[in-house]
Amino acid sequence: MFSRIQSLYLFLAALLAFGSMAFPFWTFTTDHLILFGDFRDVQGAGLIVTAGSIAGGIFSPLTGIVALVTIFMFSKRKLQQMLITLCFVLFAADLLAGLAGGHFLKQYLEAHSTSVSFAPGSGLFMLLPEPVLFWLASLGVKKDEKIATAYKRL
């Protein structure tokens, strides 16, 4: 189970998913600093900003949990492939929630402040390697499947 390379990739992706919750997704600077991330509410910013923050807070740990569960499904390669695909979908939903929430927070701040500067936070950059790790894990599962089917022919 842990000797397979895809286990390492999935474990790293899970660490990144859990770690991204601790850091802000976007950093906004008006007359004060505003950090937008998982479960961080900005008063008065609106429902979409709050929904993006909560959705990111749900999708990030869910991605990590599914990635960890996938490690232990090493004997069921078809299920493992489906769970890796689910990890891709959860990653996309997490990224979309963060980008949508950040976009609408930017619009809110521009309407209520004279100057707004923003920059992506480290939480966003921690998410970006995840699809590459999921893809590498998927390749590892396919390689295991190929070895197992070749072994069955003997």
N, CA, C and O of each residue as an XYZ file, in Angstrom:
616
protein
N       0.830     -1.186      0.000
C       0.000      0.000      0.000
C       0.877      1.253      0.000
O       0.718      2.103     -0.876
N       1.798      1.389      0.960
C       2.629      2.588      1.001
C       3.857      2.461      0.110
O       4.577      3.438     -0.098
N       4.101      1.263     -0.419
C       5.253      1.086     -1.296
C       4.951      1.531     -2.726
O       5.859      1.628     -3.551
N       3.713      1.795     -3.012
C       3.348      2.243     -4.355
C       3.557      3.758     -4.460
O       3.289      4.505     -3.519
N       4.032      4.182     -5.607
C       4.352      5.597     -5.802
C       3.093      6.462     -5.768
O       3.143      7.616     -5.344
N       1.949      5.897     -6.221
C       0.732      6.697     -6.212
C       0.292      7.019     -4.783
O      -0.403      8.010     -4.559
N       0.692      6.192     -3.816
C       0.374      6.495     -2.420
C       1.086      7.764     -1.978
O       0.513      8.584     -1.261
N       2.321      7.924     -2.400
C       3.069      9.141     -2.078
C       2.415     10.364     -2.718
O       2.256     11.400     -2.072
N       2.038     10.238     -3.984
C       1.393     11.361     -4.671
C       0.071     11.735     -4.001
O      -0.217     12.916     -3.808
N      -0.716     10.747     -3.654
C      -2.006     11.017     -3.010
C      -1.813     11.594     -1.612
O      -2.573     12.466     -1.190
N      -0.803     11.115     -0.895
C      -0.532     11.651      0.435
C      -0.089     13.113      0.356
O      -0.529     13.939      1.155
N       0.775     13.430     -0.601
C       1.199     14.827     -0.782
C       0.022     15.718     -1.176
O      -0.089     16.847     -0.698
N      -0.852     15.218     -2.042
C      -2.027     15.998     -2.437
C      -2.940     16.226     -1.239
O      -3.504     17.310     -1.088
N      -3.092     15.215     -0.385
C      -3.920     15.375      0.809
C      -3.311     16.409      1.758
O      -4.028     17.232      2.326
N      -1.993     16.366      1.927
C      -1.330     17.368      2.775
C      -1.529     18.779      2.233
O      -1.786     19.713      2.993
N      -1.410     18.927      0.921
C      -1.620     20.244      0.321
C      -3.066     20.702      0.480
O      -3.319     21.882      0.722
N      -4.017     19.776      0.346
C      -5.424     20.140      0.489
C      -5.724     20.592      1.920
O      -6.405     21.595      2.132
N      -5.208     19.841      2.901
C      -5.427     20.238      4.293
C      -4.651     21.503      4.631
O      -5.142     22.357      5.369
N      -3.449     21.625      4.098
C      -2.623     22.803      4.377
C      -3.174     24.082      3.786
O      -2.979     25.164      4.340
N      -3.861     23.963      2.662
C      -4.401     25.168      2.020
C      -5.480     25.834      2.866
O      -5.787     27.011      2.676
N      -6.048     25.085      3.789
C      -7.078     25.671      4.659
C      -6.484     26.662      5.656
O      -7.183     27.563      6.122
N      -5.216     26.507      5.985
C      -4.589     27.344      7.002
C      -4.112     28.684      6.467
O      -3.782     29.581      7.242
N      -4.074     28.825      5.153
C      -3.541     30.040      4.551
C      -4.614     30.740      3.727
O      -5.534     30.088      3.233
N      -4.511     32.065      3.570
C      -5.519     32.796      2.798
C      -5.438     32.485      1.302
O      -4.360     32.284      0.743
N      -6.597     32.455      0.687
C      -6.694     32.220     -0.750
C      -6.374     33.498     -1.512
O      -5.668     33.466     -2.520
N      -6.894     34.623     -1.027
C      -6.635     35.945     -1.608
C      -6.298     36.903     -0.480
O      -6.777     36.750      0.644
N      -5.477     37.884     -0.786
C      -5.146     38.948      0.157
C      -5.537     40.271     -0.489
O      -5.048     40.616     -1.564
N      -6.420     41.004      0.176
C      -6.883     42.298     -0.313
C      -6.385     43.386      0.626
O      -6.368     43.213      1.845
N      -5.979     44.509      0.042
C      -5.527     45.639      0.838
C      -6.336     46.857      0.429
O      -6.273     47.307     -0.715
N      -7.085     47.375      1.366
C      -7.772     48.665      1.182
C      -7.153     49.589      2.221
O      -5.935     49.767      2.233
N      -7.961     50.176      3.088
C      -7.380     50.926      4.199
C      -6.927     49.971      5.300
O      -6.251     50.384      6.243
N      -7.296     48.699      5.185
C      -6.805     47.654      6.083
C      -6.672     46.338      5.301
O      -7.160     46.228      4.177
N      -6.023     45.367      5.890
C      -5.754     44.091      5.233
C      -6.939     43.145      5.403
O      -7.438     42.970      6.515
N      -7.390     42.535      4.312
C      -8.483     41.562      4.346
C      -7.966     40.251      3.756
O      -7.479     40.217      2.626
N      -8.078     39.184      4.527
C      -7.657     37.864      4.085
C      -8.894     37.048      3.755
O      -9.778     36.876      4.594
N      -8.952     36.545      2.526
C     -10.076     35.712      2.106
C      -9.594     34.275      1.993
O      -8.621     33.992      1.294
N     -10.271     33.377      2.677
C      -9.895     31.974      2.630
C     -11.032     31.103      3.124
O     -12.180     31.538      3.203
N     -10.697     29.880      3.450
C     -11.689     28.916      3.908
C     -12.266     29.337      5.259
O     -11.533     29.576      6.219
N     -13.576     29.420      5.311
C     -14.339     29.772      6.514
C     -13.972     31.148      7.073
O     -14.079     31.367      8.280
N     -13.544     32.068      6.223
C     -13.250     33.433      6.671
C     -14.324     34.349      6.105
O     -14.450     34.505      4.890
N     -15.073     34.937      6.978
C     -16.187     35.772      6.570
C     -15.763     37.236      6.530
O     -15.012     37.704      7.385
N     -16.248     37.935      5.540
C     -16.042     39.378      5.436
C     -17.417     40.009      5.622
O     -18.318     39.795      4.812
N     -17.573     40.774      6.676
C     -18.875     41.335      7.029
C     -19.407     42.225      5.913
O     -18.718     43.127      5.437
N     -20.633     41.957      5.508
C     -21.314     42.782      4.529
C     -20.927     42.516      3.083
O     -21.419     43.201      2.186
N     -20.060     41.541      2.832
C     -19.582     41.313      1.471
C     -20.600     40.588      0.607
O     -20.510     40.643     -0.619
N     -21.539     39.927      1.200
C     -22.580     39.294      0.413
C     -22.579     37.781      0.516
O     -21.655     37.159      1.042
N     -23.645     37.224     -0.004
C     -23.884     35.791      0.091
C     -22.901     34.980     -0.747
O     -22.463     33.913     -0.315
N     -22.548     35.461     -1.932
C     -21.664     34.694     -2.812
C     -20.260     34.609     -2.221
O     -19.606     33.574     -2.344
N     -19.785     35.677     -1.584
C     -18.463     35.661     -0.957
C     -18.465     34.681      0.212
O     -17.529     33.898      0.374
N     -19.520     34.729      1.026
C     -19.627     33.807      2.151
C     -19.764     32.371      1.661
O     -19.152     31.462      2.223
N     -20.558     32.162      0.625
C     -20.729     30.811      0.070
C     -19.416     30.297     -0.501
O     -19.100     29.118     -0.339
N     -18.646     31.150     -1.164
C     -17.340     30.745     -1.693
C     -16.382     30.353     -0.588
O     -15.624     29.393     -0.726
N     -16.413     31.094      0.506
C     -15.553     30.793      1.638
C     -15.946     29.474      2.301
O     -15.084     28.659      2.631
N     -17.224     29.270      2.492
C     -17.702     28.033      3.114
C     -17.488     26.845      2.188
O     -17.079     25.775      2.639
N     -17.762     27.022      0.891
C     -17.559     25.928     -0.063
C     -16.088     25.534     -0.119
O     -15.766     24.347     -0.162
N     -15.202     26.509     -0.120
C     -13.777     26.199     -0.082
C     -13.403     25.458      1.187
O     -12.568     24.555      1.163
N     -14.019     25.838      2.292
C     -13.779     25.162      3.562
C     -14.320     23.750      3.599
O     -13.868     22.934      4.402
N     -15.273     23.452      2.751
C     -15.809     22.088      2.675
C     -15.039     21.263      1.650
O     -14.700     20.110      1.914
N     -14.760     21.838      0.489
C     -14.101     21.082     -0.577
C     -12.641     20.765     -0.278
O     -12.154     19.708     -0.679
N     -11.929     21.652      0.415
C     -10.513     21.394      0.714
C     -10.327     20.146      1.573
O      -9.585     19.247      1.175
N     -10.980     20.056      2.745
C     -10.778     18.833      3.529
C     -11.386     17.597      2.872
O     -10.884     16.487      3.050
N     -12.465     17.788      2.114
C     -13.071     16.654      1.424
C     -12.105     16.086      0.386
O     -12.013     14.869      0.223
N     -11.394     16.951     -0.307
C     -10.380     16.494     -1.262
C      -9.288     15.709     -0.537
O      -8.860     14.653     -1.005
N      -8.845     16.225      0.598
C      -7.811     15.532      1.364
C      -8.281     14.191      1.897
O      -7.531     13.216      1.871
N      -9.512     14.133      2.380
C     -10.048     12.878      2.913
C     -10.175     11.837      1.807
O      -9.794     10.681      1.992
N     -10.710     12.243      0.660
C     -10.865     11.293     -0.454
C      -9.492     10.817     -0.936
O      -9.330      9.645     -1.277
N      -8.515     11.706     -0.967
C      -7.162     11.304     -1.380
C      -6.578     10.292     -0.396
O      -5.934      9.329     -0.811
N      -6.797     10.501      0.902
C      -6.295      9.544      1.892
C      -7.017      8.205      1.808
O      -6.392      7.153      1.936
N      -8.318      8.240      1.596
C      -9.086      6.996      1.456
C      -8.627      6.233      0.217
O      -8.572      5.004      0.226
N      -8.300      6.954     -0.835
C      -7.869      6.326     -2.088
C      -6.590      5.518     -1.888
O      -6.394      4.495     -2.543
N      -5.727      5.969     -0.993
C      -4.491      5.233     -0.724
C      -4.801      3.813     -0.259
O      -4.120      2.866     -0.652
N      -5.823      3.666      0.573
C      -6.136      2.366      1.160
C      -6.989      1.482      0.249
O      -7.325      0.359      0.628
N      -7.340      1.956     -0.924
C      -8.098      1.164     -1.890
C      -7.179      0.541     -2.935
O      -7.563      0.385     -4.094
N      -5.954      0.183     -2.519
C      -4.943     -0.286     -3.470
C      -5.319     -1.608     -4.138
O      -4.850     -1.889     -5.240
N      -6.149     -2.421     -3.499
C      -6.493     -3.707     -4.112
C      -7.644     -3.584     -5.110
O      -7.887     -4.501     -5.894
N      -8.347     -2.465     -5.082
C      -9.475     -2.229     -5.999
C      -9.102     -1.071     -6.915
O      -9.430      0.084     -6.643
N      -8.423     -1.390     -7.987
C      -7.871     -0.345     -8.848
C      -8.936      0.452     -9.589
O      -8.753      1.646     -9.824
N     -10.033     -0.175     -9.959
C     -11.111      0.573    -10.646
C     -11.716      1.605     -9.701
O     -11.975      2.741    -10.096
N     -11.940      1.204     -8.452
C     -12.464      2.141     -7.460
C     -11.453      3.238     -7.176
O     -11.817      4.398     -6.979
N     -10.186      2.863     -7.156
C      -9.138      3.847     -6.928
C      -9.124      4.890     -8.048
O      -8.971      6.081     -7.780
N      -9.281      4.457     -9.283
C      -9.346      5.387    -10.418
C     -10.556      6.317    -10.289
O     -10.454      7.513    -10.563
N     -11.698      5.768     -9.873
C     -12.894      6.602     -9.709
C     -12.695      7.637     -8.602
O     -13.127      8.782     -8.738
N     -12.043      7.241     -7.508
C     -11.796      8.180     -6.416
C     -10.798      9.262     -6.822
O     -10.920     10.410     -6.393
N      -9.827      8.909     -7.633
C      -8.889      9.926     -8.129
C      -9.625     10.915     -9.033
O      -9.361     12.117     -8.990
N     -10.539     10.409     -9.842
C     -11.357     11.300    -10.676
C     -12.214     12.214     -9.793
O     -12.376     13.398    -10.090
N     -12.755     11.661     -8.715
C     -13.519     12.476     -7.766
C     -12.629     13.549     -7.143
O     -13.086     14.669     -6.914
N     -11.378     13.227     -6.868
C     -10.435     14.216     -6.338
C     -10.233     15.361     -7.325
O     -10.161     16.523     -6.926
N     -10.143     15.033     -8.620
C     -10.048     16.084     -9.648
C     -11.267     17.001     -9.588
O     -11.127     18.223     -9.646
N     -12.454     16.425     -9.474
C     -13.692     17.207     -9.447
C     -13.743     18.082     -8.195
O     -14.109     19.255     -8.268
N     -13.373     17.509     -7.044
C     -13.373     18.282     -5.797
C     -12.347     19.413     -5.850
O     -12.602     20.507     -5.346
N     -11.202     19.154     -6.451
C     -10.204     20.208     -6.617
C     -10.762     21.347     -7.470
O     -10.619     22.520     -7.125
N     -11.398     20.987     -8.586
C     -11.958     22.011     -9.474
C     -13.032     22.831     -8.756
O     -13.105     24.048     -8.922
N     -13.859     22.159     -7.963
C     -14.901     22.863     -7.217
C     -14.278     23.781     -6.165
O     -14.748     24.901     -5.965
N     -13.237     23.322     -5.502
C     -12.543     24.135     -4.496
C     -11.925     25.365     -5.144
O     -12.047     26.475     -4.626
N     -11.269     25.169     -6.263
C     -10.652     26.285     -6.976
C     -11.701     27.279     -7.473
O     -11.526     28.490     -7.342
N     -12.770     26.771     -8.033
C     -13.846     27.628     -8.528
C     -14.493     28.423     -7.399
O     -14.790     29.606     -7.567
N     -14.714     27.784     -6.249
C     -15.306     28.487     -5.108
C     -14.397     29.621     -4.634
O     -14.867     30.721     -4.341
N     -13.110     29.349     -4.561
C     -12.172     30.382     -4.127
C     -12.056     31.527     -5.119
O     -11.995     32.691     -4.723
N     -12.027     31.202     -6.403
C     -11.922     32.251     -7.423
C     -13.203     33.090     -7.494
O     -13.142     34.313     -7.627
N     -14.355     32.431     -7.406
C     -15.618     33.175     -7.448
C     -15.770     34.061     -6.214
O     -16.154     35.226     -6.323
N     -15.471     33.508     -5.047
C     -15.555     34.308     -3.821
C     -14.605     35.489     -3.853
O     -14.972     36.594     -3.455
N     -13.378     35.263     -4.327
C     -12.405     36.353     -4.427
C     -12.830     37.418     -5.420
O     -12.628     38.609     -5.183
N     -13.420     36.995     -6.537
C     -13.882     37.953     -7.547
C     -14.994     38.845     -6.988
O     -14.958     40.064     -7.149
N     -15.966     38.238     -6.340
C     -17.075     39.028     -5.814
C     -16.662     39.865     -4.608
O     -17.236     40.928     -4.371
N     -15.676     39.403     -3.847
C     -15.157     40.227     -2.754
C     -14.426     41.447     -3.325
O     -14.529     42.545     -2.778
N     -13.700     41.257     -4.406
C     -13.020     42.375     -5.067
C     -14.030     43.406     -5.559
O     -13.828     44.607     -5.379
N     -15.113     42.948     -6.178
C     -16.147     43.875     -6.637
C     -16.767     44.631     -5.470
O     -17.005     45.836     -5.565
N     -17.030     43.933     -4.371
C     -17.604     44.576     -3.188
C     -16.653     45.645     -2.641
O     -17.076     46.757     -2.322
N     -15.376     45.300     -2.538
C     -14.404     46.244     -1.983
C     -14.192     47.449     -2.891
O     -14.001     48.564     -2.406
N     -14.225     47.232     -4.214
C     -14.068     48.356     -5.142
C     -15.258     49.305     -5.074
O     -15.104     50.502     -5.314
N     -16.425     48.796     -4.756
C     -17.607     49.649     -4.632
C     -17.588     50.456     -3.336
O     -18.214     51.513     -3.254
N     -16.872     49.961     -2.321
C     -16.892     50.622     -1.015
C     -15.565     51.269     -0.616
O     -15.447     51.782      0.497
N     -14.576     51.255     -1.493
C     -13.281     51.818     -1.148
C     -12.697     52.517     -2.381
O     -13.062     52.208     -3.515
N     -11.798     53.449     -2.142
C     -11.216     54.190     -3.253
C     -10.094     53.413     -3.937
O      -9.974     53.452     -5.161
N      -9.285     52.719     -3.171
C      -8.203     51.945     -3.798
C      -8.173     50.540     -3.194
O      -8.202     50.351     -1.978
N      -8.113     49.579     -4.091
C      -8.067     48.174     -3.676
C      -6.923     47.507     -4.423
O      -6.843     47.564     -5.650
N      -6.059     46.888     -3.676
C      -5.040     46.047     -4.304
C      -5.220     44.630     -3.774
O      -5.614     44.421     -2.626
N      -4.928     43.684     -4.618
C      -5.134     42.288     -4.217
C      -4.046     41.426     -4.811
O      -3.428     41.771     -5.819
N      -3.826     40.307     -4.170
C      -2.826     39.350     -4.638
C      -3.265     37.955     -4.206
O      -3.890     37.792     -3.158
N      -2.939     36.963     -5.006
C      -3.263     35.599     -4.585
C      -2.453     35.229     -3.349
O      -1.291     35.609     -3.207
N      -3.086     34.489     -2.475
C      -2.421     34.071     -1.249
C      -1.773     32.710     -1.389
O      -1.903     32.049     -2.419
N      -1.082     32.302     -0.355
C      -0.386     31.011     -0.397
C      -1.353     29.839     -0.408
O      -0.987     28.747     -0.842
N      -2.590     30.042      0.063
C      -3.592     28.982     -0.006
C      -3.908     28.589     -1.443
O      -4.134     27.415     -1.737
N      -3.922     29.571     -2.336
C      -4.146     29.288     -3.754
C      -2.967     28.518     -4.338
O      -3.148     27.552     -5.078
N      -1.759     28.957     -3.997
C      -0.577     28.309     -4.558
C      -0.389     26.890     -4.018
O       0.236     26.055     -4.672
N      -0.924     26.618     -2.837
C      -0.849     25.251     -2.306
C      -1.803     24.319     -3.043
O      -1.569     23.112     -3.103
N      -2.869     24.868     -3.601
C      -3.821     24.030     -4.341
C      -3.315     23.651     -5.735
O      -3.651     22.581     -6.242
N      -2.529     24.498     -6.345
C      -2.175     24.322     -7.751
C      -1.433     23.033     -8.097
O      -1.651     22.517     -9.193
N      -0.568     22.471     -7.238
C       0.081     21.209     -7.613
C      -0.830     19.980     -7.515
O      -0.477     18.914     -8.020
N      -1.977     20.109     -6.883
C      -2.851     18.956     -6.660
C      -3.243     18.210     -7.935
O      -3.126     16.984     -7.957
N      -3.700     18.876     -8.998
C      -4.095     18.088    -10.175
C      -2.929     17.325    -10.803
O      -3.124     16.244    -11.359
N      -1.730     17.877    -10.719
C      -0.562     17.160    -11.246
C      -0.320     15.896    -10.418
O      -0.032     14.833    -10.968
N      -0.440     16.019     -9.102
C      -0.260     14.854     -8.233
C      -1.347     13.811     -8.472
O      -1.069     12.612     -8.465
N      -2.583     14.261     -8.682
C      -3.662     13.314     -8.977
C      -3.420     12.610    -10.308
O      -3.673     11.412    -10.438
N      -2.934     13.351    -11.288
C      -2.645     12.763    -12.597
C      -1.527     11.725    -12.484
O      -1.621     10.645    -13.068
N      -0.472     12.048    -11.734
C       0.621     11.093    -11.538
C       0.143      9.852    -10.788
O       0.562      8.737    -11.098
N      -0.736     10.046     -9.798
C      -1.295      8.899     -9.079
C      -2.130      8.041    -10.013
O      -2.090      6.813     -9.932
N      -2.878      8.670    -10.889
C      -3.692      7.930    -11.853
C      -2.806      7.108    -12.785
O      -3.135      5.966    -13.106
N      -1.692      7.679    -13.218
C      -0.752      6.935    -14.050
C      -0.176      5.740    -13.299
O       0.025      4.675    -13.883
N       0.089      5.913    -12.009
C       0.596      4.810    -11.200
C      -0.411      3.684    -11.063
O      -0.043      2.510    -11.100
N      -1.678      4.033    -10.903
C      -2.728      3.014    -10.807
C      -2.862      2.271    -12.133
O      -3.025      1.051    -12.150
N      -2.794      3.003    -13.240
C      -2.860      2.348    -14.556
C      -1.679      1.402    -14.762
O      -1.829      0.327    -15.343
N      -0.521      1.805    -14.288
C       0.660      0.954    -14.409
C       0.484     -0.315    -13.574
O       0.831     -1.406    -14.026
N      -0.051     -0.181    -12.366
C      -0.344     -1.355    -11.530
C      -1.333     -2.282    -12.211
O      -1.181     -3.503    -12.164
N      -2.341     -1.709    -12.840
C      -3.347     -2.505    -13.541
C      -2.707     -3.270    -14.697
O      -3.017     -4.440    -14.925
N      -1.833     -2.616    -15.407
C      -1.147     -3.260    -16.531
C      -0.278     -4.419    -16.037
O      -0.252     -5.482    -16.658
N       0.424     -4.225    -14.938
C       1.259     -5.293    -14.368
C       0.383     -6.451    -13.889
O       0.724     -7.616    -14.096
N      -0.742     -6.132    -13.249
C      -1.629     -7.181    -12.723
C      -2.254     -7.994    -13.845
O      -2.367     -9.214    -13.728
N      -2.663     -7.344    -14.934
C      -3.259     -8.089    -16.043
C      -2.197     -8.929    -16.765
O      -2.508    -10.017    -17.250
N      -0.963     -8.449    -16.845
C       0.104     -9.236    -17.450
C       0.414    -10.455    -16.581
O       0.716    -11.530    -17.101
N       0.342    -10.291    -15.281
C       0.602    -11.399    -14.358
C      -0.499    -12.460    -14.467
O      -0.222    -13.655    -14.364
N      -1.735    -12.027    -14.675
C      -2.854    -12.975    -14.796
C      -2.741    -13.835    -16.047
O      -3.224    -14.968    -16.060
N      -2.114    -13.319    -17.094
C      -1.971    -14.079    -18.335
C      -0.979    -15.227    -18.197
O      -1.050    -16.215    -18.928
N      -0.061    -15.086    -17.260
C       0.954    -16.142    -17.084
C       0.320    -17.300    -16.440
O       0.983    -18.308    -16.193
